[in-house]
Amino acid sequence: MTVASILSTKGREVVSERGATLLSDVCKTLTQHKIGAIVITDDDGHIQGIISERDVVKAIGVSGASALMQPVSSVMTRSVETCTDKDSINVVMAKMTAGRFRHVPVVADGKVAGLISIGDVVKHKIAQVEMEAEQMRSYITMA
Ligand code: AMP
């Protein structure tokens, strides 16, 4: 199963913000969209960083409530692991496990073109296991 197959059902919409956005506004966006991370891009859609709820908690833990008035560029992760449409879900899972993060943006032509979350990976893994179990059941019944 590939990244492209997940995106064909999930869609390619990615919630993104600019680096100058205040952390307080990032919190609003995370809440409004019920998501755990936002990709930070420039005006052309090139990835500049990623901010997740973990970064927000860490910033508040370090600086207190005043952290919310900082621009997201000061707390986001700049070195972002990405994937492409052609990558398999196992490759994306390996990136998440090795990097200990739960979001991997999809890049096409240097621009953000989707996002795979750990929820997407788990959903597709469960569907795959159920399909294999069903195949096994019908094989046994036929025998
Ligand atoms: P998450 O588990 O996605 O909430 O993220 C945990 C930490 O990893 C946070 O510091 C994020 O900024 C960072 N992070 C999330 N996704 C990525 C990614 N694809 N590449 C690099 N760092 C990431």
Backbone and ligand atoms as CSV (ligand in chain L), in Angstrom:
chain,resi,resn,atom,element,x,y,z
A,1,MET,N,N,0.852,-1.204,0.000
A,1,MET,CA,C,0.000,0.000,0.000
A,1,MET,C,C,0.889,1.257,0.000
A,2,THR,N,N,0.513,2.231,-0.845
A,2,THR,CA,C,1.355,3.423,-0.991
A,2,THR,C,C,0.691,4.656,-0.363
A,3,VAL,N,N,1.508,5.703,-0.239
A,3,VAL,CA,C,1.023,7.002,0.238
A,3,VAL,C,C,-0.088,7.501,-0.697
A,4,ALA,N,N,0.103,7.322,-2.007
A,4,ALA,CA,C,-0.902,7.789,-2.983
A,4,ALA,C,C,-2.257,7.139,-2.729
A,5,SER,N,N,-2.255,5.843,-2.347
A,5,SER,CA,C,-3.540,5.160,-2.138
A,5,SER,C,C,-4.245,5.700,-0.892
A,6,ILE,N,N,-3.502,6.037,0.133
A,6,ILE,CA,C,-4.117,6.644,1.332
A,6,ILE,C,C,-4.703,8.011,0.966
A,7,LEU,N,N,-3.921,8.798,0.214
A,7,LEU,CA,C,-4.385,10.154,-0.118
A,7,LEU,C,C,-5.576,10.136,-1.066
A,8,SER,N,N,-5.732,9.048,-1.832
A,8,SER,CA,C,-6.863,8.987,-2.765
A,8,SER,C,C,-8.192,8.920,-2.007
A,9,THR,N,N,-8.180,8.375,-0.780
A,9,THR,CA,C,-9.427,8.387,0.015
A,9,THR,C,C,-9.433,9.553,0.999
A,10,LYS,N,N,-8.292,9.879,1.551
A,10,LYS,CA,C,-8.225,10.929,2.578
A,10,LYS,C,C,-8.304,12.347,1.988
A,11,GLY,N,N,-7.753,12.522,0.798
A,11,GLY,CA,C,-7.669,13.858,0.206
A,11,GLY,C,C,-6.310,14.485,0.475
A,12,ARG,N,N,-6.055,15.592,-0.223
A,12,ARG,CA,C,-4.724,16.201,-0.168
A,12,ARG,C,C,-4.691,17.535,0.570
A,13,GLU,N,N,-5.815,17.901,1.162
A,13,GLU,CA,C,-5.841,19.197,1.855
A,13,GLU,C,C,-4.899,19.159,3.070
A,14,VAL,N,N,-4.028,20.147,3.190
A,14,VAL,CA,C,-3.113,20.236,4.328
A,14,VAL,C,C,-3.290,21.598,4.984
A,15,VAL,N,N,-3.514,21.580,6.297
A,15,VAL,CA,C,-3.632,22.844,7.021
A,15,VAL,C,C,-2.228,23.410,7.205
A,16,SER,N,N,-2.021,24.628,6.720
A,16,SER,CA,C,-0.686,25.218,6.826
A,16,SER,C,C,-0.777,26.662,7.314
A,17,GLU,N,N,0.336,27.143,7.844
A,17,GLU,CA,C,0.446,28.527,8.312
A,17,GLU,C,C,1.802,29.065,7.893
A,18,ARG,N,N,1.997,30.393,8.055
A,18,ARG,CA,C,3.292,31.017,7.788
A,18,ARG,C,C,4.092,31.117,9.093
A,19,GLY,N,N,5.404,31.277,8.944
A,19,GLY,CA,C,6.285,31.314,10.115
A,19,GLY,C,C,5.999,32.458,11.076
A,20,ALA,N,N,5.403,33.532,10.585
A,20,ALA,CA,C,5.157,34.697,11.441
A,20,ALA,C,C,3.900,34.537,12.305
A,21,THR,N,N,3.116,33.499,12.040
A,21,THR,CA,C,1.876,33.284,12.810
A,21,THR,C,C,2.191,33.090,14.285
A,22,LEU,N,N,1.416,33.752,15.154
A,22,LEU,CA,C,1.649,33.608,16.592
A,22,LEU,C,C,1.229,32.216,17.065
A,23,LEU,N,N,1.908,31.735,18.100
A,23,LEU,CA,C,1.600,30.415,18.652
A,23,LEU,C,C,0.149,30.345,19.138
A,24,SER,N,N,-0.380,31.451,19.643
A,24,SER,CA,C,-1.783,31.466,20.096
A,24,SER,C,C,-2.722,31.189,18.915
A,25,ASP,N,N,-2.384,31.718,17.730
A,25,ASP,CA,C,-3.222,31.461,16.552
A,25,ASP,C,C,-3.045,30.024,16.039
A,26,VAL,N,N,-1.831,29.491,16.215
A,26,VAL,CA,C,-1.594,28.077,15.872
A,26,VAL,C,C,-2.499,27.190,16.722
A,27,CYS,N,N,-2.615,27.526,18.018
A,27,CYS,CA,C,-3.488,26.737,18.926
A,27,CYS,C,C,-4.929,26.789,18.424
A,28,LYS,N,N,-5.365,27.980,17.992
A,28,LYS,CA,C,-6.746,28.111,17.480
A,28,LYS,C,C,-6.935,27.217,16.254
A,29,THR,N,N,-5.971,27.234,15.355
A,29,THR,CA,C,-6.074,26.440,14.118
A,29,THR,C,C,-6.084,24.940,14.429
A,30,LEU,N,N,-5.204,24.515,15.353
A,30,LEU,CA,C,-5.176,23.091,15.737
A,30,LEU,C,C,-6.537,22.683,16.296
A,31,THR,N,N,-7.127,23.571,17.116
A,31,THR,CA,C,-8.419,23.271,17.746
A,31,THR,C,C,-9.543,23.241,16.713
A,32,GLN,N,N,-9.578,24.275,15.864
A,32,GLN,CA,C,-10.653,24.370,14.861
A,32,GLN,C,C,-10.682,23.160,13.941
A,33,HIS,N,N,-9.497,22.696,13.549
A,33,HIS,CA,C,-9.429,21.583,12.582
A,33,HIS,C,C,-9.338,20.217,13.251
A,34,LYS,N,N,-9.263,20.208,14.595
A,34,LYS,CA,C,-9.153,18.943,15.352
A,34,LYS,C,C,-7.963,18.114,14.852
A,35,ILE,N,N,-6.799,18.784,14.734
A,35,ILE,CA,C,-5.600,18.103,14.244
A,35,ILE,C,C,-4.462,18.283,15.255
A,36,GLY,N,N,-3.362,17.538,15.034
A,36,GLY,CA,C,-2.256,17.574,15.990
A,36,GLY,C,C,-1.020,18.297,15.498
A,37,ALA,N,N,-1.002,18.672,14.219
A,37,ALA,CA,C,0.183,19.350,13.689
A,37,ALA,C,C,-0.191,20.224,12.494
A,38,ILE,N,N,0.600,21.261,12.299
A,38,ILE,CA,C,0.396,22.174,11.163
A,38,ILE,C,C,1.726,22.317,10.428
A,39,VAL,N,N,1.661,22.256,9.123
A,39,VAL,CA,C,2.863,22.441,8.311
A,39,VAL,C,C,3.060,23.940,8.089
A,40,ILE,N,N,4.289,24.387,8.269
A,40,ILE,CA,C,4.610,25.813,8.061
A,40,ILE,C,C,5.274,25.940,6.692
A,41,THR,N,N,4.670,26.776,5.848
A,41,THR,CA,C,5.188,26.929,4.479
A,41,THR,C,C,5.481,28.402,4.181
A,42,ASP,N,N,6.223,28.625,3.079
A,42,ASP,CA,C,6.344,29.994,2.564
A,42,ASP,C,C,5.156,30.233,1.630
A,43,ASP,N,N,5.123,31.415,1.001
A,43,ASP,CA,C,3.971,31.773,0.164
A,43,ASP,C,C,3.817,30.848,-1.042
A,44,ASP,N,N,4.895,30.161,-1.415
A,44,ASP,CA,C,4.843,29.273,-2.586
A,44,ASP,C,C,4.554,27.812,-2.229
A,45,GLY,N,N,4.297,27.539,-0.941
A,45,GLY,CA,C,3.975,26.164,-0.550
A,45,GLY,C,C,5.194,25.305,-0.244
A,46,HIS,N,N,6.391,25.923,-0.198
A,46,HIS,CA,C,7.586,25.161,0.185
A,46,HIS,C,C,7.609,25.023,1.708
A,47,ILE,N,N,7.932,23.809,2.166
A,47,ILE,CA,C,7.900,23.559,3.609
A,47,ILE,C,C,9.060,24.265,4.323
A,48,GLN,N,N,8.685,25.012,5.381
A,48,GLN,CA,C,9.684,25.692,6.216
A,48,GLN,C,C,9.867,24.981,7.557
A,49,GLY,N,N,8.818,24.266,7.976
A,49,GLY,CA,C,8.885,23.592,9.277
A,49,GLY,C,C,7.580,22.897,9.579
A,50,ILE,N,N,7.518,22.315,10.792
A,50,ILE,CA,C,6.269,21.700,11.251
A,50,ILE,C,C,6.122,22.019,12.734
A,51,ILE,N,N,4.882,22.271,13.156
A,51,ILE,CA,C,4.615,22.531,14.578
A,51,ILE,C,C,3.548,21.540,15.028
A,52,SER,N,N,3.833,20.850,16.118
A,52,SER,CA,C,2.812,19.930,16.634
A,52,SER,C,C,2.426,20.356,18.043
A,53,GLU,N,N,1.342,19.742,18.545
A,53,GLU,CA,C,0.876,20.086,19.895
A,53,GLU,C,C,1.986,19.874,20.930
A,54,ARG,N,N,2.880,18.931,20.667
A,54,ARG,CA,C,4.006,18.691,21.597
A,54,ARG,C,C,4.902,19.918,21.704
A,55,ASP,N,N,5.151,20.587,20.550
A,55,ASP,CA,C,6.002,21.781,20.555
A,55,ASP,C,C,5.338,22.900,21.344
A,56,VAL,N,N,4.003,23.012,21.215
A,56,VAL,CA,C,3.274,24.063,21.930
A,56,VAL,C,C,3.395,23.828,23.441
A,57,VAL,N,N,3.171,22.574,23.863
A,57,VAL,CA,C,3.263,22.243,25.297
A,57,VAL,C,C,4.678,22.528,25.804
A,58,LYS,N,N,5.683,22.133,25.006
A,58,LYS,CA,C,7.078,22.342,25.418
A,58,LYS,C,C,7.375,23.844,25.562
A,59,ALA,N,N,6.924,24.651,24.590
A,59,ALA,CA,C,7.185,26.100,24.632
A,59,ALA,C,C,6.549,26.725,25.870
A,60,ILE,N,N,5.326,26.301,26.200
A,60,ILE,CA,C,4.652,26.842,27.398
A,60,ILE,C,C,5.359,26.331,28.660
A,61,GLY,N,N,5.806,25.073,28.621
A,61,GLY,CA,C,6.538,24.513,29.759
A,61,GLY,C,C,7.827,25.269,30.038
A,62,VAL,N,N,8.481,25.748,28.977
A,62,VAL,CA,C,9.761,26.462,29.117
A,62,VAL,C,C,9.534,27.934,29.471
A,63,SER,N,N,8.627,28.615,28.740
A,63,SER,CA,C,8.499,30.069,28.877
A,63,SER,C,C,7.217,30.531,29.560
A,64,GLY,N,N,6.312,29.603,29.861
A,64,GLY,CA,C,5.030,30.012,30.432
A,64,GLY,C,C,4.098,30.542,29.349
A,65,ALA,N,N,3.008,31.192,29.792
A,65,ALA,CA,C,1.963,31.631,28.861
A,65,ALA,C,C,2.469,32.634,27.832
A,66,SER,N,N,3.582,33.340,28.145
A,66,SER,CA,C,4.112,34.341,27.195
A,66,SER,C,C,4.569,33.680,25.895
A,67,ALA,N,N,4.808,32.354,25.929
A,67,ALA,CA,C,5.220,31.630,24.716
A,67,ALA,C,C,4.166,31.782,23.623
A,68,LEU,N,N,2.918,31.953,24.014
A,68,LEU,CA,C,1.828,32.030,23.034
A,68,LEU,C,C,1.924,33.263,22.144
A,69,MET,N,N,2.720,34.269,22.579
A,69,MET,CA,C,2.877,35.487,21.779
A,69,MET,C,C,4.113,35.424,20.875
A,70,GLN,N,N,4.804,34.275,20.879
A,70,GLN,CA,C,5.973,34.106,19.996
A,70,GLN,C,C,5.512,33.681,18.602
A,71,PRO,N,N,6.292,34.043,17.563
A,71,PRO,CA,C,5.971,33.522,16.230
A,71,PRO,C,C,6.286,32.026,16.183
A,72,VAL,N,N,5.509,31.289,15.409
A,72,VAL,CA,C,5.689,29.835,15.332
A,72,VAL,C,C,7.092,29.473,14.832
A,73,SER,N,N,7.697,30.362,14.036
A,73,SER,CA,C,9.041,30.080,13.492
A,73,SER,C,C,10.070,29.877,14.600
A,74,SER,N,N,9.809,30.449,15.806
A,74,SER,CA,C,10.801,30.343,16.882
A,74,SER,C,C,10.707,29.011,17.623
A,75,VAL,N,N,9.629,28.251,17.415
A,75,VAL,CA,C,9.510,26.977,18.140
A,75,VAL,C,C,9.284,25.765,17.230
A,76,MET,N,N,9.029,25.989,15.950
A,76,MET,CA,C,8.733,24.855,15.050
A,76,MET,C,C,10.001,24.006,14.830
A,77,THR,N,N,9.791,22.780,14.365
A,77,THR,CA,C,10.899,21.920,13.938
A,77,THR,C,C,11.205,22.266,12.482
A,78,ARG,N,N,12.487,22.606,12.223
A,78,ARG,CA,C,12.843,23.050,10.865
A,78,ARG,C,C,13.275,21.914,9.955
A,79,SER,N,N,13.818,20.879,10.561
A,79,SER,CA,C,14.301,19.763,9.746
A,79,SER,C,C,13.181,18.724,9.635
A,80,VAL,N,N,12.387,18.836,8.568
A,80,VAL,CA,C,11.161,18.036,8.452
A,80,VAL,C,C,11.403,16.803,7.583
A,81,GLU,N,N,11.056,15.637,8.127
A,81,GLU,CA,C,11.102,14.381,7.353
A,81,GLU,C,C,9.840,14.339,6.497
A,82,THR,N,N,10.001,14.122,5.211
A,82,THR,CA,C,8.851,14.082,4.304
A,82,THR,C,C,8.810,12.745,3.565
A,83,CYS,N,N,7.741,12.539,2.804
A,83,CYS,CA,C,7.658,11.347,1.951
A,83,CYS,C,C,7.061,11.773,0.613
A,84,THR,N,N,6.982,10.818,-0.298
A,84,THR,CA,C,6.376,11.099,-1.603
A,84,THR,C,C,5.214,10.127,-1.833
A,85,ASP,N,N,4.420,10.413,-2.844
A,85,ASP,CA,C,3.286,9.564,-3.239
A,85,ASP,C,C,3.676,8.099,-3.403
A,86,LYS,N,N,4.913,7.895,-3.887
A,86,LYS,CA,C,5.332,6.535,-4.252
A,86,LYS,C,C,5.790,5.706,-3.060
A,87,ASP,N,N,6.067,6.367,-1.930
A,87,ASP,CA,C,6.550,5.619,-0.757
A,87,ASP,C,C,5.486,4.649,-0.256
A,88,SER,N,N,5.930,3.526,0.279
A,88,SER,CA,C,4.979,2.579,0.875
A,88,SER,C,C,4.646,3.044,2.293
A,89,ILE,N,N,3.512,2.557,2.809
A,89,ILE,CA,C,3.112,2.897,4.178
A,89,ILE,C,C,4.159,2.392,5.165
A,90,ASN,N,N,4.797,1.265,4.847
A,90,ASN,CA,C,5.830,0.737,5.752
A,90,ASN,C,C,7.017,1.695,5.862
A,91,VAL,N,N,7.361,2.346,4.758
A,91,VAL,CA,C,8.462,3.326,4.782
A,91,VAL,C,C,8.081,4.507,5.681
A,92,VAL,N,N,6.834,4.982,5.538
A,92,VAL,CA,C,6.368,6.118,6.353
A,92,VAL,C,C,6.339,5.720,7.833
A,93,MET,N,N,5.867,4.486,8.102
A,93,MET,CA,C,5.826,3.988,9.479
A,93,MET,C,C,7.233,3.930,10.076
A,94,ALA,N,N,8.195,3.493,9.273
A,94,ALA,CA,C,9.586,3.396,9.745
A,94,ALA,C,C,10.128,4.791,10.071
A,95,LYS,N,N,9.769,5.797,9.252
A,95,LYS,CA,C,10.212,7.185,9.519
A,95,LYS,C,C,9.630,7.671,10.841
A,96,MET,N,N,8.331,7.387,11.058
A,96,MET,CA,C,7.664,7.826,12.297
A,96,MET,C,C,8.308,7.170,13.516
A,97,THR,N,N,8.594,5.862,13.383
A,97,THR,CA,C,9.169,5.128,14.512
A,97,THR,C,C,10.577,5.633,14.817
A,98,ALA,N,N,11.399,5.798,13.760
A,98,ALA,CA,C,12.795,6.217,13.962
A,98,ALA,C,C,12.857,7.648,14.502
A,99,GLY,N,N,11.982,8.538,13.995
A,99,GLY,CA,C,12.039,9.951,14.385
A,99,GLY,C,C,11.160,10.284,15.582
A,100,ARG,N,N,10.346,9.318,16.032
A,100,ARG,CA,C,9.427,9.509,17.157
A,100,ARG,C,C,8.484,10.691,16.937
A,101,PHE,N,N,7.910,10.773,15.729
A,101,PHE,CA,C,6.867,11.767,15.444
A,101,PHE,C,C,5.700,11.088,14.765
A,102,ARG,N,N,4.557,11.789,14.699
A,102,ARG,CA,C,3.306,11.164,14.249
A,102,ARG,C,C,2.738,11.785,12.980
A,103,HIS,N,N,3.521,12.654,12.343
A,103,HIS,CA,C,3.038,13.332,11.129
A,103,HIS,C,C,4.148,13.377,10.089
A,104,VAL,N,N,3.814,13.030,8.852
A,104,VAL,CA,C,4.807,13.102,7.769
A,104,VAL,C,C,4.168,13.788,6.556
A,105,PRO,N,N,4.613,15.023,6.238
A,105,PRO,CA,C,4.082,15.695,5.052
A,105,PRO,C,C,4.510,14.986,3.764
A,106,VAL,N,N,3.633,15.047,2.781
A,106,VAL,CA,C,3.925,14.476,1.460
A,106,VAL,C,C,4.363,15.640,0.561
A,107,VAL,N,N,5.450,15.428,-0.159
A,107,VAL,CA,C,5.980,16.492,-1.015
A,107,VAL,C,C,5.941,16.063,-2.482
A,108,ALA,N,N,5.487,16.992,-3.341
A,108,ALA,CA,C,5.519,16.774,-4.796
A,108,ALA,C,C,5.983,18.068,-5.447
A,109,ASP,N,N,6.935,17.980,-6.343
A,109,ASP,CA,C,7.521,19.155,-7.000
A,109,ASP,C,C,7.990,20.193,-5.980
A,110,GLY,N,N,8.545,19.725,-4.878
A,110,GLY,CA,C,9.098,20.628,-3.864
A,110,GLY,C,C,8.063,21.301,-2.976
A,111,LYS,N,N,6.776,20.988,-3.197
A,111,LYS,CA,C,5.718,21.640,-2.408
A,111,LYS,C,C,4.914,20.615,-1.632
A,112,VAL,N,N,4.255,21.094,-0.559
A,112,VAL,CA,C,3.460,20.183,0.264
A,112,VAL,C,C,2.231,19.725,-0.534
A,113,ALA,N,N,2.001,18.395,-0.535
A,113,ALA,CA,C,0.929,17.838,-1.377
A,113,ALA,C,C,0.127,16.785,-0.627
A,114,GLY,N,N,0.096,16.884,0.704
A,114,GLY,CA,C,-0.659,15.934,1.512
A,114,GLY,C,C,0.039,15.740,2.839
A,115,LEU,N,N,-0.610,15.009,3.725
A,115,LEU,CA,C,0.003,14.715,5.027
A,115,LEU,C,C,-0.502,13.364,5.525
A,116,ILE,N,N,0.443,12.537,5.972
A,116,ILE,CA,C,0.075,11.237,6.549
A,116,ILE,C,C,0.281,11.326,8.065
A,117,SER,N,N,-0.781,11.013,8.807
A,117,SER,CA,C,-0.655,10.995,10.268
A,117,SER,C,C,-0.605,9.544,10.736
A,118,ILE,N,N,-0.220,9.366,11.998
A,118,ILE,CA,C,-0.151,7.996,12.522
A,118,ILE,C,C,-1.546,7.361,12.514
A,119,GLY,N,N,-2.591,8.206,12.645
A,119,GLY,CA,C,-3.964,7.703,12.580
A,119,GLY,C,C,-4.266,7.091,11.220
A,120,ASP,N,N,-3.784,7.725,10.149
A,120,ASP,CA,C,-3.986,7.185,8.788
A,120,ASP,C,C,-3.285,5.837,8.648
A,121,VAL,N,N,-2.057,5.762,9.177
A,121,VAL,CA,C,-1.279,4.526,9.064
A,121,VAL,C,C,-1.982,3.392,9.806
A,122,VAL,N,N,-2.422,3.673,11.049
A,122,VAL,CA,C,-3.088,2.639,11.865
A,122,VAL,C,C,-4.370,2.176,11.175
A,123,LYS,N,N,-5.159,3.149,10.654
A,123,LYS,CA,C,-6.417,2.820,9.978
A,123,LYS,C,C,-6.176,1.855,8.811
A,124,HIS,N,N,-5.169,2.130,8.008
A,124,HIS,CA,C,-4.900,1.285,6.849
A,124,HIS,C,C,-4.296,-0.058,7.242
A,125,LYS,N,N,-3.508,-0.074,8.309
A,125,LYS,CA,C,-2.944,-1.349,8.790
A,125,LYS,C,C,-4.078,-2.254,9.300
A,126,ILE,N,N,-5.045,-1.678,10.035
A,126,ILE,CA,C,-6.171,-2.466,10.550
A,126,ILE,C,C,-6.989,-3.028,9.380
A,127,ALA,N,N,-7.253,-2.187,8.366
A,127,ALA,CA,C,-8.020,-2.628,7.198
A,127,ALA,C,C,-7.300,-3.788,6.504
A,128,GLN,N,N,-5.972,-3.670,6.435
A,128,GLN,CA,C,-5.169,-4.716,5.777
A,128,GLN,C,C,-5.256,-6.038,6.555
A,129,VAL,N,N,-5.137,-5.959,7.887
A,129,VAL,CA,C,-5.203,-7.165,8.729
A,129,VAL,C,C,-6.583,-7.811,8.606
A,130,GLU,N,N,-7.648,-6.966,8.606
A,130,GLU,CA,C,-9.014,-7.503,8.492
A,130,GLU,C,C,-9.214,-8.194,7.145
A,131,MET,N,N,-8.658,-7.600,6.085
A,131,MET,CA,C,-8.791,-8.190,4.749
A,131,MET,C,C,-8.075,-9.548,4.689
A,132,GLU,N,N,-6.869,-9.587,5.277
A,132,GLU,CA,C,-6.112,-10.844,5.271
A,132,GLU,C,C,-6.841,-11.920,6.075
A,133,ALA,N,N,-7.446,-11.521,7.208
A,133,ALA,CA,C,-8.186,-12.484,8.043
A,133,ALA,C,C,-9.388,-13.013,7.271
A,134,GLU,N,N,-10.066,-12.130,6.535
A,134,GLU,CA,C,-11.238,-12.529,5.748
A,134,GLU,C,C,-10.829,-13.512,4.636
A,135,GLN,N,N,-9.695,-13.220,3.991
A,135,GLN,CA,C,-9.184,-14.120,2.940
A,135,GLN,C,C,-8.876,-15.493,3.526
A,136,MET,N,N,-8.274,-15.488,4.714
A,136,MET,CA,C,-7.923,-16.740,5.382
A,136,MET,C,C,-9.186,-17.521,5.732
A,137,ARG,N,N,-10.235,-16.799,6.227
A,137,ARG,CA,C,-11.504,-17.456,6.582
A,137,ARG,C,C,-12.129,-18.121,5.364
A,138,SER,N,N,-12.182,-17.369,4.223
A,138,SER,CA,C,-12.823,-17.974,3.048
A,138,SER,C,C,-11.996,-19.127,2.495
A,139,TYR,N,N,-10.686,-19.041,2.643
A,139,TYR,CA,C,-9.812,-20.141,2.187
A,139,TYR,C,C,-10.104,-21.404,3.001
A,140,ILE,N,N,-10.229,-21.226,4.338
A,140,ILE,CA,C,-10.495,-22.383,5.227
A,140,ILE,C,C,-11.881,-22.966,4.939
A,141,THR,N,N,-12.889,-22.069,4.727
A,141,THR,CA,C,-14.258,-22.532,4.483
A,141,THR,C,C,-14.344,-23.333,3.175
A,142,MET,N,N,-13.577,-22.895,2.178
A,142,MET,CA,C,-13.598,-23.558,0.867
A,142,MET,C,C,-12.967,-24.952,0.933
A,143,ALA,N,N,-11.983,-25.103,1.862
A,143,ALA,CA,C,-11.208,-26.357,1.896
A,143,ALA,C,C,-12.049,-27.559,2.332
L,1,AMP,P1,P,4.313,14.679,16.742
L,1,AMP,O1,O,4.539,13.318,17.309
L,1,AMP,O2,O,4.016,14.660,15.274
L,1,AMP,O3,O,3.326,15.464,17.547
L,1,AMP,O4,O,5.709,15.483,16.828
L,1,AMP,C1,C,6.672,15.289,17.859
L,1,AMP,C2,C,7.875,16.193,17.553
L,1,AMP,O5,O,8.419,15.870,16.270
L,1,AMP,C3,C,7.575,17.699,17.499
L,1,AMP,O6,O,8.717,18.401,17.964
L,1,AMP,C4,C,7.357,17.979,16.016
L,1,AMP,O7,O,7.682,19.305,15.630
L,1,AMP,C5,C,8.335,16.998,15.389
L,1,AMP,N1,N,7.863,16.485,14.097
L,1,AMP,C6,C,6.592,16.149,13.767
L,1,AMP,N2,N,6.532,15.684,12.514
L,1,AMP,C7,C,7.796,15.728,12.028
L,1,AMP,C8,C,8.399,15.387,10.782
L,1,AMP,N3,N,7.702,14.884,9.766
L,1,AMP,N4,N,9.753,15.583,10.645
L,1,AMP,C9,C,10.484,16.058,11.675
L,1,AMP,N5,N,9.979,16.408,12.868
L,1,AMP,C10,C,8.647,16.232,13.058
